[in-house]
Amino acid sequence: MEFKDNIPIYLQIKQYLYREIVVGKLQPGEKIPSVRKLALQLTVNVNTVQRALQQMNDEGILYTKRGEGNFVTEDTDLLAQTKQNLINGELDKFVQSMNALGVTNDQLSSILTNYLK
């Protein structure tokens, strides 16, 4: 995983794990790799991974079983909401990028319709 310099690494780790969950690489109820394994895999500090996982626990997307590790929530409504949030975030970035190129929202709608045909 390549990290961007302008975004805190723990936030990028959260985004990475959210994507893994949304695309189904991590299933509801599945145990995620340990903090140490993730730190080694992503070549980051253990504390950075711990911070990302703690926030995901606080948000309810992960839960901890004492002595067993962290697991993906089985709350399908929360998972659907998480997916929608990711989609909205990507759409926001795309639309802002197109608007910065001088493309209006009406033009963008037409361009997308033609592109998707």
N, C-alpha and C positions, 0 to 999 in steps of 0.2 A: 504494500500500500504506500502510495506517495502522498505525503502530507503537503498541504498548501501553507505557505508562510503567514498568510494574513488571517487565518482562522485557528483558534486554539485547538491543540491536538485532541484534547478530550472530547471536544464537540465533533471533530471529524470521526473519532472512534464511535461516538453515539450514532452518527449518520451511517457509518459503515454497518453497524449492528442492526439499525433500523431497516436498512436495505436487505440485509441477510434475512431478517424476519419477514419482511413484506414479500419478497420473492420466493419465500418458502424454503430457503436453505436452512433456516432454523424454524422448526415447527412449534406450534403451541404446546406447552408443557415440556419441551425438550430442554435438556441441560445445555447451557452454553459452556464453551471451554473455560478453564480456570483462569483466574486473573494472571497468574504467572505464564500460562501457556499463551494467552492473548498477548501479553507483553513481549514474549519472545517472538511470536508470529508477526507482530506489528513493529517490532524493534523500537519499543518505547519503554519508558519507566513504568514499573508496577503501580506506582501511585497515580499515574495518569490514567491507566486503565481503571483503577479502583474508583477514581473520581467519576469517570464516564458511567460505570456500572451503578454507582450510588445514585446518580441522577436518574438513571433509567429505573432503578428501584423506587425512587421517590415518585416518579411519574406513573408507576404501576405496570410498565411494560415488561419488567422483570420482577421476580420475587425470589427471595432467598430461603433455602431450607438449611437450617443450622447444621453445619458439619458436612453438607452435601454439595453446596454451591448455589449458583444462580440459574434460574429457569425462566423460559419465556412464558408470559401470561397465557392463560387459556381463555381470557375474556375476548370473545370474538368481536364484540362491539368496539372495544378499545383498539384491537388490531386493525379493524376496518377504519377507525378514526385516524390511526397512525398512518395508514396507507394514504388516506385522503389528504392528510397534512403534508406528506411527502410530495404528492401530486401537485397540490396547490403551491408548494414552495418552488417546484420546478417550473410550473406555469408562470409564476411571478417573475422568475429570473428570465425566462424566455421572452415574455411580453415586454419587460423592461429593456431587454437587449434589442428587440425589434423596434420598439419606440425610439430608442437611442439612434437607430439607423434611419429614422424618419418615417417608419411604417406606421400608419394609423391603425387603430383597432379594427376598423371596417376593412381596410386593405388586408390586414393580417388574417381576418376571418376568411376572406376570399382566397388568399394565398394558401392557407391551410386546407381549405376544402379542395382546391385543385391539387395540392400536393398529395393528399390522402386518397385521391381517386386511383 
